[in-house]
């Protein structure tokens, strides 16, 4: 039996993800803005191009990842019931205020099963000063594929995406603000 190393398996997973994303994008074109997907996984020098998506944010406006080309993006998948997720929100509020003028954008994608009502109720008590949208299972699954298999399934999971739309770093679980500062500063 032939043995495969981790790099070979990773390349195969990226290729399978690309095929899956293409199928998702083609199959969902007519389902409306809330869950529309565009693009496919593209291997880039030093990382993987983040899959584009279009959701509707909590203010009812379209939120499309590709609109932030030229900016550094912190893309955070979280839920209102997740303690570590909630603990990171003040960090993201501070980072948005401190680095927003220098090209940082923070996008929160809620994975709450109760959707917008749960997130809006949460925001009444805990302010969030960056854009938030409610994701769906398709988007969750697409971005889970960017994580190593042994890191999949937990939240929060967060991606640092550079100005060209390439994922440069990921984190699973709570991280202190300093970790994000160290990661974004060289990219800004």
Phi and psi in degrees as a GROMACS rama.xvg file:
@    title "Ramachandran Plot"
@    xaxis  label "Phi"
@    yaxis  label "Psi"
@TYPE xy
-77.8025  138.253  UNK-2
-102.723  143.702  UNK-3
-116.954  139.661  UNK-4
-84.574  171.981  UNK-5
-61.5011  -36.1894  UNK-6
-65.1572  -41.9024  UNK-7
-63.7988  -42.2624  UNK-8
-64.7433  -41.142  UNK-9
-62.607  -43.0509  UNK-10
-63.0268  -40.7509  UNK-11
-63.245  -41.5751  UNK-12
-63.7525  -40.6768  UNK-13
-62.739  -42.9289  UNK-14
-62.8718  -43.9004  UNK-15
-63.4095  -40.439  UNK-16
-61.8308  -39.6258  UNK-17
-61.7598  -43.6069  UNK-18
-63.77  -42.5291  UNK-19
-64.5257  -43.2957  UNK-20
-65.3208  -38.438  UNK-21
-62.133  -44.1128  UNK-22
-63.1139  -41.8926  UNK-23
-63.5899  -44.8797  UNK-24
-63.283  -42.6443  UNK-25
-71.3079  -35.1  UNK-26
-79.3146  -13.0407  UNK-27
-114.242  7.7894  UNK-28
-56.3103  -33.774  UNK-29
-100.121  10.2473  UNK-30
-88.8391  1.56446  UNK-31
101.399  169.99  UNK-32
-66.2592  -32.39  UNK-33
-58.2674  -39.02  UNK-34
-123.94  21.2917  UNK-35
-67.2924  140.728  UNK-36
-123.32  143.871  UNK-37
-134.783  159.201  UNK-38
83.3472  170.661  UNK-39
-134.284  168.376  UNK-40
-68.672  127.555  UNK-41
-123.877  126.643  UNK-42
-73.8808  126.501  UNK-43
-118.582  161.411  UNK-44
-60.4039  118.098  UNK-45
85.3117  3.52621  UNK-46
173.1  -172.545  UNK-47
-115.022  136.265  UNK-48
-66.7748  128.787  UNK-49
-68.5984  135.698  UNK-50
-64.6767  133.095  UNK-51
-73.5479  155.096  UNK-52
-154.734  159.534  UNK-53
-129.545  125.212  UNK-54
-127.211  176.159  UNK-55
-108.295  125.218  UNK-56
-76.1164  177.304  UNK-57
-66.5218  -17.8508  UNK-58
-88.4449  1.05307  UNK-59
85.601  10.9022  UNK-60
-101.89  148.329  UNK-61
-62.9922  137.02  UNK-62
-122.105  111.662  UNK-63
-122.013  125.062  UNK-64
-56.9247  -41.9502  UNK-65
-64.2611  -16.6992  UNK-66
-66.3192  -15.1039  UNK-67
-101.575  15.7813  UNK-68
-55.8708  135.718  UNK-69
93.2366  -3.98019  UNK-70
-119.976  157.663  UNK-71
-89.4779  131.113  UNK-72
-118.091  131.358  UNK-73
-100.059  114.814  UNK-74
-108.271  109.59  UNK-75
-113.385  122.216  UNK-76
-96.3932  123.951  UNK-77
-150.065  176.034  UNK-78
-147.075  152.76  UNK-79
-66.5644  -26.822  UNK-80
-89.1054  -1.71286  UNK-81
-95.2642  110.966  UNK-82
-54.3984  -51.3118  UNK-83
-61.6569  -33.6682  UNK-84
-63.4982  -48.734  UNK-85
-63.2516  -35.6998  UNK-86
-65.3224  -27.3379  UNK-87
-81.2029  -21.1694  UNK-88
-56.0168  -45.6727  UNK-89
-59.7989  -34.7851  UNK-90
-61.8277  -45.0279  UNK-91
-67.1592  -36.7881  UNK-92
-59.0146  -46.3429  UNK-93
-65.5666  -44.0345  UNK-94
-62.3399  -40.1197  UNK-95
-61.8139  -44.7035  UNK-96
-67.7483  -39.6693  UNK-97
-79.1241  -35.3389  UNK-98
-118.732  -0.30371  UNK-99
-59.1752  -36.429  UNK-100
-75.1432  -11.9765  UNK-101
-105.328  11.1887  UNK-102
107.572  14.3609  UNK-103
-97.0721  135.932  UNK-104
-126.042  135.677  UNK-105
-114.989  128.92  UNK-106
-122.694  124.218  UNK-107
-102.363  127.893  UNK-108
-113.672  106.74  UNK-109
-75.3305  138.38  UNK-110
-111.272  22.2208  UNK-111
-62.8297  132.422  UNK-112
-66.964  -29.2072  UNK-113
-84.3189  2.48826  UNK-114
63.7824  -147.119  UNK-115
-56.5003  -41.1226  UNK-116
-56.7644  -41.3331  UNK-117
-65.5843  -42.1017  UNK-118
-70.4458  -42.252  UNK-119
-62.4651  -41.2867  UNK-120
-62.2123  -42.4634  UNK-121
-61.1068  -44.7015  UNK-122
-65.0871  -22.6215  UNK-123
-64.0722  -31.015  UNK-124
-101.784  -26.4903  UNK-125
-129.499  101.357  UNK-126
-63.708  143.437  UNK-127
-129.542  121.729  UNK-128
-103.814  23.8052  UNK-129
-130.586  169.345  UNK-130
-71.5394  137.809  UNK-131
-132.477  138.617  UNK-132
-135.802  160.251  UNK-133
-96.3076  123.88  UNK-134
-85.2117  178.208  UNK-135
-125.998  176.861  UNK-136
-61.3795  -37.1615  UNK-137
-61.0753  -48.5354  UNK-138
-64.6057  -43.2667  UNK-139
-55.5924  -49.0761  UNK-140
-65.927  -37.9756  UNK-141
-59.7353  -49.3565  UNK-142
-75.531  -25.2586  UNK-143
-62.2085  -32.9575  UNK-144
-66.7342  -18.6253  UNK-145
-78.2499  -11.896  UNK-146
-91.5888  150.479  UNK-147
-59.8822  145.794  UNK-148
-51.721  -36.326  UNK-149
-76.8763  -4.02987  UNK-150
-110.708  2.62196  UNK-151
-80.8813  150.138  UNK-152
106.249  -21.2825  UNK-153
-98.5301  162.328  UNK-154
-133.27  156.615  UNK-155
-70.8231  154.257  UNK-156
-132.107  136.62  UNK-157
-134.083  139.127  UNK-158
-117.884  140.278  UNK-159
-103.044  119.141  UNK-160
-114.94  128.266  UNK-161
-79.3008  -178.473  UNK-162
-65.1576  -18.9938  UNK-163
-94.8638  3.64393  UNK-164
84.2072  17.0798  UNK-165
-98.7111  133.759  UNK-166
-71.2023  120.78  UNK-167
-104.293  -21.4372  UNK-168
-160.57  153.492  UNK-169
-137.088  154.986  UNK-170
-137.823  138.367  UNK-171
-119.412  126.103  UNK-172
93.7584  172.613  UNK-173
-61.0617  140.77  UNK-174
-135.93  141.236  UNK-175
-70.5233  160.428  UNK-176
-53.3333  -40.1489  UNK-177
-58.1262  -34.78  UNK-178
-62.5574  -42.8065  UNK-179
-68.2885  -40.4229  UNK-180
-59.7348  -47.8147  UNK-181
-61.3221  -32.6032  UNK-182
-80.4915  -39.2764  UNK-183
-82.9205  -32.0735  UNK-184
-53.9914  -46.422  UNK-185
-67.0293  -19.008  UNK-186
-89.1615  -20.6259  UNK-187
